[in-house]
Amino acid sequence: MKIMSWVTRGFLIAVLAVMAPSAFAGKNITVKGSDTMVVLGQKWAEVYMQKNAGATIQVTGGGSGVGIAALINGTTDLANSSRPIKESEIEKAQKAGYYPEEIKVAMDSLAVVTNTANPIKELSMKQLLGIYTGKINNWNEVGGPDQAILRYCRESSSGTYVFFKEHVLKNKDYAADCQTMPGTSAVASAVSKDPAGIGYGGAAYYLKQPQIKILPVKKDDKSEAVSPVKADGTLDYEAAWTGRYPVARYLYMYAGFRPKGDIRAYIDWILSPEGQKIVEEVGYVPLEVKA
């Protein structure tokens, strides 16, 4: 079962969509979902409302799964998600009369972080798999001090949690002692106070935190370690676009129908150079502009 998709920069693939009765909200647009995308979503809404008198856009978080569930039950116009929609969610949506449209709106380099007191300089994807599944439990197993590793992760409703599980843990279960945190900012707070801690989350949350170190990551033992951040402290867009940094992902918006009217206008604006400039300003990776 394939999801209908909106091609980058707003060119819509011609698809047949069934229109739900509450498909259009006029100038009142609700957006729910990803906690990772809340700040970005709120900034988009703020700037758009300033430029479009009468438009009202309400943005709330709760997690990617929460946003998609709201889309399925008709309580939001758009769902922010830091992971692709699941087949099971597509099936539920279609049973409810919705045919989800996927819109890639930005990219995000998922940073792996430790406290600056930890001398570790880099980790491989294999080592991250071992750490987060509980196969590696002491920093000395990866070249660090003789100290137990304290793992921090996101809650299961988080798209970041799901992405990390699928792409780093290869769908294996997180270690039972992984401490669940309610948001990336909470992970940042915990790791900044914990010399033995390790966490992950959108790199934007960690860029200017002096007690946190963003680690370069190796795809495999033969690859060089690549950081999501350049030497000047800014995000490395090319590393995300080309896939050189192995823990980069797209950020999505989902609509329950083929967008028209005010909703389409809002999405078109997000995909425009002006909307993508806000992606940069907030600290995420804008979509690559291909010649």
Legacy VTK file of the C-alpha trace (Angstrom):
# vtk DataFile Version 3.0
C-alpha trace
ASCII
DATASET POLYDATA
POINTS 291 float
0.000 0.000 0.000
1.664 3.233 -1.134
1.242 6.654 0.383
0.446 9.544 -1.889
3.270 12.051 -1.904
3.875 15.717 -2.547
7.060 16.198 -4.552
9.641 18.632 -3.117
8.914 22.276 -3.842
5.233 21.686 -4.013
4.649 19.951 -7.314
1.821 17.549 -6.550
1.743 14.123 -8.164
-1.659 13.625 -9.695
-3.503 11.207 -7.451
-7.078 10.337 -6.636
-8.052 11.483 -3.151
-11.264 11.042 -1.201
-12.306 14.261 0.493
-13.362 14.024 4.133
-16.259 16.259 5.222
-14.034 18.353 7.515
-11.156 18.572 5.047
-10.974 22.340 4.873
-10.655 24.597 7.877
-10.855 27.895 6.087
-8.238 30.247 7.510
-8.054 28.329 10.791
-5.418 25.629 10.423
-4.449 23.219 13.186
-1.075 21.457 13.236
-0.242 18.720 15.757
2.547 16.225 16.250
6.314 16.046 16.450
7.944 17.633 19.494
11.124 17.903 17.426
9.276 20.194 15.017
7.325 22.318 17.516
9.684 25.303 17.534
10.031 25.222 13.744
6.266 24.793 13.278
5.475 27.666 15.616
7.952 29.949 13.848
6.464 29.114 10.458
2.990 29.845 11.816
4.063 33.111 13.449
5.685 34.522 10.313
2.901 33.305 8.020
0.183 34.881 10.177
2.092 38.170 10.205
2.091 38.173 6.413
-1.489 36.914 5.945
-4.073 38.895 7.856
-6.899 36.737 9.176
-4.980 33.457 9.034
-4.944 31.506 12.305
-2.539 28.589 12.671
-2.372 26.639 15.926
0.680 24.413 16.470
1.002 21.876 19.289
3.317 18.937 20.012
2.812 15.615 21.724
4.879 13.422 19.406
4.709 12.294 15.794
2.410 9.386 16.636
0.036 11.725 18.437
-0.115 14.036 15.411
-0.787 11.225 12.951
-3.463 9.787 15.251
-5.116 13.223 15.350
-5.028 13.345 11.545
-6.723 9.945 11.375
-9.482 10.910 13.813
-10.062 14.266 12.133
-8.918 16.561 14.958
-6.084 18.241 13.055
-5.588 19.559 9.531
-1.866 18.788 9.381
0.382 16.426 11.319
4.060 17.178 11.900
6.175 14.033 11.949
9.883 13.358 12.332
9.412 9.887 10.835
7.554 8.481 7.833
3.978 7.385 8.397
3.569 3.655 9.072
1.651 1.252 6.844
-0.682 0.498 9.753
-1.431 4.219 10.111
-2.149 4.550 6.396
-4.613 1.660 6.645
-6.373 3.232 9.646
-6.543 6.584 7.842
-8.085 5.056 4.724
-10.678 3.203 6.794
-11.578 6.580 8.314
-11.924 8.171 4.867
-8.523 9.886 4.677
-5.786 9.368 2.085
-2.597 10.801 3.647
-0.461 13.150 1.603
3.228 13.258 2.536
5.147 16.535 2.296
8.873 16.681 3.031
9.382 20.091 4.628
12.948 20.032 6.007
15.794 17.764 7.073
17.242 17.101 10.489
20.619 15.722 11.461
20.076 13.580 14.533
23.018 14.271 16.831
24.527 11.757 19.253
25.754 13.614 22.320
27.785 13.117 25.484
28.881 15.385 28.287
32.015 17.389 27.473
33.726 15.664 30.422
33.629 12.388 28.464
36.881 11.969 26.453
35.181 9.879 23.722
35.778 11.571 20.352
33.585 9.501 18.007
31.357 6.426 17.777
30.372 4.049 15.004
26.855 2.960 14.091
27.777 -0.529 15.359
28.869 0.893 18.711
25.666 2.928 19.013
23.676 -0.220 18.313
25.571 -1.977 21.094
25.193 0.874 23.564
21.479 1.393 23.088
20.553 -2.304 23.024
22.536 -2.998 26.198
25.337 -5.047 24.612
27.860 -2.328 25.513
27.514 -1.059 29.070
30.828 0.560 30.016
32.562 3.438 28.332
35.846 1.513 28.419
34.385 -0.864 25.808
34.473 1.957 23.242
37.747 3.572 24.287
36.462 5.712 27.145
36.841 5.678 30.941
35.935 2.767 33.192
32.454 4.059 33.900
28.964 2.643 33.412
27.070 4.147 30.472
23.858 5.973 31.333
21.525 5.880 28.321
18.888 8.519 27.641
16.195 8.079 24.988
12.895 9.581 23.895
9.404 8.277 24.673
7.913 5.658 22.350
5.355 8.077 20.822
8.244 10.183 19.527
9.202 10.010 15.870
12.813 10.506 16.970
12.545 7.357 19.123
11.141 5.381 16.184
13.691 6.705 13.670
16.595 5.907 15.981
15.227 2.421 16.639
14.765 1.664 12.937
17.941 3.236 11.541
20.444 2.812 14.359
19.151 -0.141 16.387
17.976 -2.021 13.268
14.586 -2.503 14.931
16.069 -4.178 17.996
14.665 -3.179 21.392
16.174 -0.425 23.482
18.007 -1.554 26.629
15.598 -1.916 29.550
17.499 0.652 31.615
17.319 3.387 28.963
15.907 6.438 30.718
12.944 7.821 28.804
12.838 11.609 28.488
9.800 13.695 27.456
11.623 15.732 24.814
14.989 16.462 23.217
15.438 19.456 25.499
15.050 17.091 28.481
17.709 14.790 26.990
19.994 17.806 26.618
19.431 18.842 30.220
20.172 15.331 31.516
23.341 14.805 29.479
24.661 18.273 30.339
24.626 17.257 34.022
25.777 13.656 33.599
29.433 12.882 32.676
28.494 9.243 31.999
25.426 10.025 29.906
24.687 9.613 26.215
21.679 10.905 24.320
20.393 11.741 20.864
18.082 14.235 19.197
17.859 16.983 16.633
21.275 18.646 16.379
19.701 22.117 16.611
18.950 21.547 20.313
22.615 20.999 21.128
24.480 23.570 19.050
25.054 26.200 21.725
25.181 24.142 24.912
28.674 24.321 26.435
28.317 21.151 28.556
27.352 18.975 25.594
29.567 17.425 22.918
28.182 16.372 19.529
29.988 13.231 18.400
31.053 12.415 14.842
29.592 9.068 13.715
31.099 6.383 11.468
28.886 4.378 9.116
31.174 1.369 9.553
34.697 0.503 10.635
36.150 1.486 7.244
34.420 4.881 7.040
35.571 8.200 8.397
33.661 9.671 11.301
31.388 12.479 10.099
29.932 15.221 12.283
26.555 16.868 11.587
28.228 20.158 12.530
30.989 22.054 10.732
34.095 23.431 12.419
32.456 26.863 12.731
29.638 25.389 14.835
26.955 25.518 12.140
25.049 22.576 10.691
26.691 20.795 7.784
23.924 20.789 5.163
25.963 18.876 2.587
26.635 16.051 5.066
22.873 15.625 5.509
21.934 16.052 1.834
24.525 13.565 0.558
24.028 11.015 3.326
27.665 11.254 4.465
26.338 11.827 7.957
24.556 8.516 8.651
21.893 9.713 11.108
20.109 12.354 9.019
16.391 12.274 8.227
13.567 14.157 6.574
10.946 16.020 8.578
7.391 15.692 7.275
3.979 17.230 7.250
1.010 14.976 6.546
-2.395 16.062 5.334
-5.385 13.732 5.387
-6.468 14.824 1.926
-5.182 16.489 -1.236
-4.394 20.003 0.044
-6.329 22.894 -1.460
-7.118 26.482 -0.609
-5.567 27.929 2.552
-3.860 24.684 3.541
-2.162 24.338 0.172
-1.145 28.007 0.259
0.458 27.474 3.662
2.355 24.370 2.520
3.509 26.094 -0.678
4.859 28.949 1.447
6.728 26.520 3.746
8.391 24.975 0.675
9.249 28.398 -0.773
12.668 30.047 -0.287
11.120 32.217 2.445
9.797 29.221 4.358
13.041 27.309 3.927
15.019 30.307 5.189
13.145 29.908 8.484
14.287 26.263 8.564
17.869 27.554 8.536
17.196 30.249 11.108
15.636 27.809 13.572
18.591 25.446 13.193
17.459 22.669 10.881
18.600 21.620 7.411
16.641 23.168 4.531
15.616 21.011 1.593
18.261 20.740 -1.078
17.585 22.921 -4.107
18.444 20.864 -7.153
19.395 22.515 -10.420
LINES 1 292
291 0 1 2 3 4 5 6 7 8 9 10 11 12 13 14 15 16 17 18 19 20 21 22 23 24 25 26 27 28 29 30 31 32 33 34 35 36 37 38 39 40 41 42 43 44 45 46 47 48 49 50 51 52 53 54 55 56 57 58 59 60 61 62 63 64 65 66 67 68 69 70 71 72 73 74 75 76 77 78 79 80 81 82 83 84 85 86 87 88 89 90 91 92 93 94 95 96 97 98 99 100 101 102 103 104 105 106 107 108 109 110 111 112 113 114 115 116 117 118 119 120 121 122 123 124 125 126 127 128 129 130 131 132 133 134 135 136 137 138 139 140 141 142 143 144 145 146 147 148 149 150 151 152 153 154 155 156 157 158 159 160 161 162 163 164 165 166 167 168 169 170 171 172 173 174 175 176 177 178 179 180 181 182 183 184 185 186 187 188 189 190 191 192 193 194 195 196 197 198 199 200 201 202 203 204 205 206 207 208 209 210 211 212 213 214 215 216 217 218 219 220 221 222 223 224 225 226 227 228 229 230 231 232 233 234 235 236 237 238 239 240 241 242 243 244 245 246 247 248 249 250 251 252 253 254 255 256 257 258 259 260 261 262 263 264 265 266 267 268 269 270 271 272 273 274 275 276 277 278 279 280 281 282 283 284 285 286 287 288 289 290
